[in-house]
Amino acid sequence: MEEQKTPTRAEIPDSDKWDLSQLFANAGKWSEDVEWITRTYPRITEWKGRVGDSAQTLVEVLEFEKQLDLKIERVYHFASLQVAEDSSNSEYLARIGQLQNLATKIAEASAFVVPEIQAIDDTSWERFVADPVLKDWKISLHKIRRMRPHVLSEREERLLALGAAALDGYDDAFSQLTNVDMKFGVLTDVDGRDKPLTQSTYSSFLLKRDRDLRERAFNQFYNEFQDHQFTLAASLSYSVKADVFRARARNFSTALEASLFRDDVPVAVYDGLITAVREGISPLLRYYELRRRVLGVDQLRAYDTYVPLVPEIETRISFDEAIDKVIASLAPLGDAVAGAIAMKQKENGAARFPRAATTHRLTS
């Protein structure tokens, strides 16, 4: 009996891996940028007590934060992609941890900025935003000003910044559990071949015509989650508690209101969408009944909802074809977007195959 295994990254040819040297040539170059950020961020305190003095000082602190943010985004993107390559690599995890600690220190040092912006009186505010030096910041400043009722004192903002990493710890625990610790085993297909069941291959099993194989894949996959149900429930519980804490700390009525506020979406709109879906669910239910009859099953199960209904029509798209289609779909956005994606792909900007200990998104 032939058994296929999910390869490690070391077992995959370089031509089929993404090339992170486009971001940093090596770990040493990455460390140089991290060291620059570490040396530079304390300068933010030069504006403490002066943010609202004039439009010029306001734009200076905003530009300084932007410069820092761009550097941080680049080093964090590199480190997070490395963790996506191998979530069990202690060196990669240490880099993410280093950046999380650094981000906490930066947030602590800059905790005064937003409160000082919110403290600018309305008359001065109108004068500042009308100044040409802030023309590129009008939208950002409008969003900041909207948060005025929910911005705390400098001391309170500092405490929230210090606790951010601890509040978000549940997410790291969830990621390590589902991407590294959980193992889904193998499945024997109709040809007698043992194939690995992973978060990457799971959906492919649900497309198979063999219902027994689909059922085994479904049960084997979710049994692994069930075996960790209490750990997963605890992770979800602390996620909810963190959301509720932040919402209450910032004087929101609910965590939902807090989540929607930044995008300026009223809770009534969110509730209205749910109501509309519930009221319009009938066509979906009719479709599922049609699917049940076409498949010839007594009861439609979750693992029956992916398999194609017309077996005579089977479309397979190669990786390269998929990339071409994605690039073509971006054409209306112009060459700046589509061309950049095409160039990145030529430079090995994407990984072609799933790997062991890879970070995944769960199939819904």
C-alpha positions as semicolon CSV with decimal commas, in nm:
position;residue;x (nm);y (nm);z (nm)
1;M;0,000;0,000;0,000
2;E;0,150;0,329;-0,116
3;E;0,151;0,610;0,138
4;Q;0,191;0,977;0,054
5;K;0,324;1,214;0,316
6;T;0,303;1,589;0,349
7;P;0,657;1,708;0,277
8;T;0,854;1,938;0,498
9;R;0,973;2,263;0,343
10;A;1,326;2,122;0,313
11;E;1,192;1,844;0,089
12;I;1,032;2,084;-0,162
13;P;1,236;2,220;-0,458
14;D;1,332;2,587;-0,429
15;S;1,142;2,663;-0,750
16;D;0,817;2,568;-0,575
17;K;0,875;2,776;-0,262
18;W;0,812;3,143;-0,210
19;D;1,128;3,350;-0,201
20;L;1,140;3,574;0,106
21;S;1,472;3,724;-0,002
22;Q;1,256;3,978;-0,189
23;L;1,182;4,123;0,155
24;F;1,519;4,063;0,322
25;A;1,825;3,899;0,170
26;N;1,892;3,714;0,495
27;A;1,816;3,713;0,867
28;G;2,102;3,956;0,926
29;K;1,939;4,222;0,708
30;W;1,612;4,166;0,894
31;S;1,792;4,214;1,226
32;E;1,941;4,541;1,102
33;D;1,593;4,684;1,044
34;V;1,474;4,558;1,382
35;E;1,774;4,726;1,545
36;W;1,694;5,049;1,357
37;I;1,337;5,040;1,489
38;T;1,461;4,970;1,842
39;R;1,700;5,267;1,827
40;T;1,455;5,503;1,660
41;Y;1,117;5,459;1,826
42;P;1,215;5,634;2,157
43;R;1,236;5,959;1,956
44;I;0,855;5,967;1,963
45;T;0,879;6,123;2,309
46;E;1,029;6,436;2,150
47;W;0,670;6,538;2,065
48;K;0,523;6,463;2,407
49;G;0,322;6,764;2,522
50;R;0,360;6,931;2,179
51;V;0,137;6,727;1,946
52;G;-0,138;6,990;1,942
53;D;0,087;7,296;1,923
54;S;0,040;7,344;1,548
55;A;-0,044;7,171;1,222
56;Q;0,330;7,137;1,162
57;T;0,402;6,952;1,487
58;L;0,098;6,732;1,425
59;V;0,216;6,632;1,079
60;E;0,568;6,573;1,212
61;V;0,454;6,318;1,468
62;L;0,221;6,152;1,217
63;E;0,499;6,122;0,959
64;F;0,736;5,982;1,222
65;E;0,481;5,718;1,321
66;K;0,423;5,636;0,955
67;Q;0,796;5,584;0,900
68;L;0,805;5,348;1,198
69;D;0,490;5,165;1,088
70;L;0,629;5,094;0,741
71;K;0,947;4,948;0,888
72;I;0,753;4,744;1,143
73;E;0,514;4,615;0,879
74;R;0,803;4,493;0,664
75;V;0,991;4,309;0,942
76;Y;0,669;4,164;1,083
77;H;0,555;4,047;0,739
78;F;0,885;3,866;0,688
79;A;0,871;3,702;1,031
80;S;0,506;3,601;0,999
81;L;0,568;3,443;0,658
82;Q;0,851;3,242;0,807
83;V;0,615;3,115;1,077
84;A;0,366;3,033;0,801
85;E;0,639;2,821;0,641
86;D;0,703;2,624;0,959
87;S;0,505;2,694;1,275
88;S;0,723;2,452;1,472
89;N;1,050;2,638;1,405
90;S;1,163;2,786;1,737
91;E;1,385;3,046;1,568
92;Y;1,093;3,178;1,361
93;L;0,865;3,184;1,665
94;A;1,131;3,372;1,862
95;R;1,139;3,644;1,594
96;I;0,763;3,690;1,616
97;G;0,790;3,705;1,994
98;Q;1,067;3,963;1,968
99;L;0,851;4,182;1,745
100;Q;0,548;4,147;1,972
101;N;0,755;4,268;2,266
102;L;0,893;4,553;2,057
103;A;0,542;4,651;1,944
104;T;0,431;4,666;2,307
105;K;0,719;4,900;2,393
106;I;0,640;5,124;2,095
107;A;0,271;5,137;2,186
108;E;0,365;5,224;2,544
109;A;0,603;5,501;2,434
110;S;0,350;5,652;2,193
111;A;0,048;5,621;2,424
112;F;0,036;6,001;2,458
113;V;-0,012;6,074;2,086
114;V;-0,382;5,999;2,035
115;P;-0,495;6,152;2,367
116;E;-0,308;6,472;2,276
117;I;-0,469;6,474;1,932
118;Q;-0,812;6,434;2,091
119;A;-0,736;6,716;2,335
120;I;-0,702;6,970;2,052
121;D;-0,994;7,213;2,081
122;D;-1,246;7,227;1,796
123;T;-1,140;7,571;1,672
124;S;-0,774;7,473;1,647
125;W;-0,874;7,140;1,496
126;E;-1,061;7,303;1,209
127;R;-0,767;7,533;1,146
128;F;-0,518;7,244;1,150
129;V;-0,705;7,016;0,909
130;A;-0,744;7,308;0,667
131;D;-0,366;7,356;0,660
132;P;-0,206;7,222;0,337
133;V;0,062;7,035;0,534
134;L;-0,208;6,795;0,656
135;K;-0,385;6,742;0,324
136;D;-0,268;6,379;0,300
137;W;-0,384;6,306;0,654
138;K;-0,742;6,433;0,648
139;I;-0,907;6,090;0,629
140;S;-0,683;5,944;0,898
141;L;-0,743;6,242;1,124
142;H;-1,118;6,216;1,072
143;K;-1,104;5,851;1,183
144;I;-0,896;5,942;1,487
145;R;-1,135;6,223;1,580
146;R;-1,433;5,985;1,556
147;M;-1,271;5,778;1,832
148;R;-1,272;6,079;2,067
149;P;-1,540;5,940;2,305
150;H;-1,346;5,613;2,330
151;V;-0,990;5,736;2,375
152;L;-0,861;5,716;2,731
153;S;-0,606;5,918;2,924
154;E;-0,237;5,873;2,846
155;R;-0,192;5,661;3,159
156;E;-0,486;5,436;3,070
157;E;-0,375;5,405;2,706
158;R;-0,031;5,302;2,830
159;L;-0,181;5,028;3,047
160;L;-0,384;4,896;2,753
161;A;-0,070;4,892;2,539
162;L;0,121;4,699;2,806
163;G;-0,154;4,437;2,827
164;A;-0,205;4,390;2,452
165;A;0,026;4,090;2,412
166;A;-0,124;3,912;2,712
167;L;-0,478;3,978;2,592
168;D;-0,397;3,832;2,250
169;G;-0,219;3,523;2,382
170;Y;-0,521;3,303;2,308
171;D;-0,461;3,354;1,934
172;D;-0,104;3,223;1,950
173;A;-0,220;2,922;2,152
174;F;-0,496;2,848;1,899
175;S;-0,257;2,879;1,605
176;Q;0,006;2,649;1,756
177;L;-0,256;2,393;1,856
178;T;-0,430;2,375;1,519
179;N;-0,125;2,416;1,295
180;V;0,142;2,220;1,481
181;D;0,005;1,992;1,751
182;M;-0,307;1,858;1,581
183;K;-0,252;1,562;1,348
184;F;-0,523;1,434;1,116
185;G;-0,361;1,111;1,000
186;V;-0,403;0,948;0,659
187;L;-0,695;0,824;0,451
188;T;-0,700;0,526;0,216
189;D;-0,863;0,620;-0,114
190;V;-1,055;0,394;-0,355
191;D;-0,729;0,294;-0,525
192;G;-0,578;0,173;-0,197
193;R;-0,337;0,464;-0,162
194;D;-0,281;0,626;0,176
195;K;-0,300;1,003;0,148
196;P;-0,234;1,259;0,422
197;L;-0,535;1,439;0,565
198;T;-0,442;1,796;0,651
199;Q;-0,610;2,134;0,661
200;S;-0,481;2,184;0,305
201;T;-0,604;1,850;0,164
202;Y;-0,932;1,825;0,356
203;S;-1,143;2,012;0,099
204;S;-1,007;1,797;-0,186
205;F;-1,148;1,485;-0,016
206;L;-1,492;1,649;0,000
207;L;-1,490;1,681;-0,380
208;K;-1,456;1,304;-0,432
209;R;-1,747;1,105;-0,578
210;D;-1,700;0,828;-0,320
211;R;-1,938;0,919;-0,035
212;D;-1,773;0,679;0,208
213;L;-1,439;0,854;0,151
214;R;-1,600;1,195;0,203
215;E;-1,764;1,079;0,526
216;R;-1,441;0,929;0,658
217;A;-1,252;1,248;0,576
218;F;-1,514;1,463;0,749
219;N;-1,531;1,251;1,063
220;Q;-1,156;1,202;1,089
221;F;-1,091;1,572;1,042
222;Y;-1,343;1,698;1,296
223;N;-1,277;1,420;1,544
224;E;-0,934;1,574;1,589
225;F;-1,097;1,903;1,678
226;Q;-1,338;1,724;1,909
227;D;-1,045;1,562;2,086
228;H;-0,923;1,913;2,169
229;Q;-1,266;2,065;2,230
230;F;-1,196;2,191;2,581
231;T;-0,870;2,362;2,481
232;L;-1,043;2,517;2,180
233;A;-1,336;2,627;2,395
234;A;-1,099;2,789;2,644
235;S;-0,923;2,972;2,359
236;L;-1,256;3,099;2,226
237;S;-1,366;3,199;2,576
238;Y;-1,057;3,413;2,629
239;S;-1,099;3,565;2,283
240;V;-1,449;3,677;2,382
241;K;-1,326;3,802;2,721
242;A;-1,054;4,007;2,551
243;D;-1,308;4,163;2,314
244;V;-1,545;4,244;2,600
245;F;-1,263;4,389;2,810
246;R;-1,146;4,621;2,534
247;A;-1,503;4,729;2,457
248;R;-1,579;4,811;2,821
249;A;-1,243;4,981;2,872
250;R;-1,317;5,212;2,579
251;N;-1,674;5,287;2,685
252;F;-1,858;5,092;2,417
253;S;-2,194;4,938;2,500
254;T;-2,103;4,602;2,347
255;A;-1,808;4,423;2,188
256;L;-2,005;4,421;1,862
257;E;-2,036;4,799;1,865
258;A;-1,663;4,829;1,933
259;S;-1,579;4,595;1,645
260;L;-1,795;4,785;1,394
261;F;-1,709;5,137;1,510
262;R;-1,377;5,178;1,327
263;D;-1,546;5,104;0,993
264;D;-1,833;5,339;1,081
265;V;-2,090;5,060;1,050
266;P;-2,396;5,099;1,277
267;V;-2,500;4,792;1,476
268;A;-2,844;4,825;1,314
269;V;-2,687;4,759;0,972
270;Y;-2,517;4,444;1,103
271;D;-2,842;4,321;1,260
272;G;-3,029;4,408;0,942
273;L;-2,796;4,193;0,733
274;I;-2,856;3,895;0,961
275;T;-3,232;3,949;0,940
276;A;-3,215;3,973;0,560
277;V;-3,022;3,645;0,538
278;R;-3,272;3,468;0,762
279;E;-3,565;3,599;0,561
280;G;-3,400;3,502;0,232
281;I;-3,279;3,155;0,331
282;S;-3,550;2,968;0,133
283;P;-3,361;2,953;-0,202
284;L;-3,060;2,800;-0,027
285;L;-3,278;2,539;0,141
286;R;-3,437;2,454;-0,196
287;Y;-3,091;2,419;-0,346
288;Y;-2,988;2,177;-0,071
289;E;-3,302;1,972;-0,133
290;L;-3,218;1,962;-0,504
291;R;-2,863;1,855;-0,420
292;R;-2,994;1,577;-0,196
293;R;-3,215;1,440;-0,474
294;V;-2,945;1,464;-0,742
295;L;-2,694;1,284;-0,521
296;G;-2,956;1,023;-0,434
297;V;-2,906;1,032;-0,057
298;D;-3,172;1,003;0,213
299;Q;-3,026;1,285;0,419
300;L;-2,785;1,553;0,301
301;R;-2,479;1,576;0,522
302;A;-2,215;1,848;0,549
303;Y;-1,970;1,632;0,353
304;D;-2,222;1,618;0,064
305;T;-2,224;1,993;0,001
306;Y;-1,897;2,021;-0,193
307;V;-1,899;1,733;-0,442
308;P;-1,989;1,847;-0,797
309;L;-2,345;1,761;-0,902
310;V;-2,255;1,697;-1,267
311;P;-1,986;1,426;-1,278
312;E;-1,943;1,457;-1,655
313;I;-1,807;1,808;-1,613
314;E;-1,485;1,818;-1,417
315;T;-1,259;2,119;-1,436
316;R;-0,902;2,107;-1,313
317;I;-0,697;2,423;-1,298
318;S;-0,322;2,409;-1,259
319;F;-0,135;2,636;-1,022
320;D;0,003;2,844;-1,310
321;E;-0,342;2,876;-1,470
322;A;-0,487;2,988;-1,137
323;I;-0,219;3,256;-1,102
324;D;-0,291;3,378;-1,456
325;K;-0,663;3,402;-1,380
326;V;-0,601;3,596;-1,061
327;I;-0,373;3,840;-1,243
328;A;-0,627;3,880;-1,525
329;S;-0,904;3,951;-1,273
330;L;-0,696;4,236;-1,132
331;A;-0,656;4,405;-1,473
332;P;-0,932;4,663;-1,405
333;L;-0,722;4,791;-1,114
334;G;-0,442;4,881;-1,353
335;D;-0,084;4,770;-1,411
336;A;0,030;4,901;-1,075
337;V;-0,161;4,618;-0,906
338;A;-0,183;4,341;-1,166
339;G;0,173;4,403;-1,285
340;A;0,309;4,392;-0,932
341;I;0,135;4,059;-0,862
342;A;0,263;3,914;-1,189
343;M;0,617;4,025;-1,111
344;K;0,601;3,878;-0,760
345;Q;0,488;3,544;-0,899
346;K;0,775;3,538;-1,148
347;E;1,004;3,597;-0,851
348;N;0,856;3,300;-0,660
349;G;0,616;3,510;-0,459
350;A;0,394;3,216;-0,365
351;A;0,441;2,865;-0,230
352;R;0,290;2,598;-0,453
353;F;0,243;2,307;-0,216
354;P;0,123;2,244;0,140
355;R;0,394;2,161;0,391
356;A;0,410;2,002;0,732
357;A;0,360;2,247;1,023
358;T;0,225;2,511;0,786
359;T;-0,009;2,782;0,912
360;H;-0,357;2,733;0,763
361;R;-0,697;2,889;0,763
362;L;-0,968;2,647;0,863
363;T;-1,217;2,530;0,600
364;S;-1,565;2,649;0,691
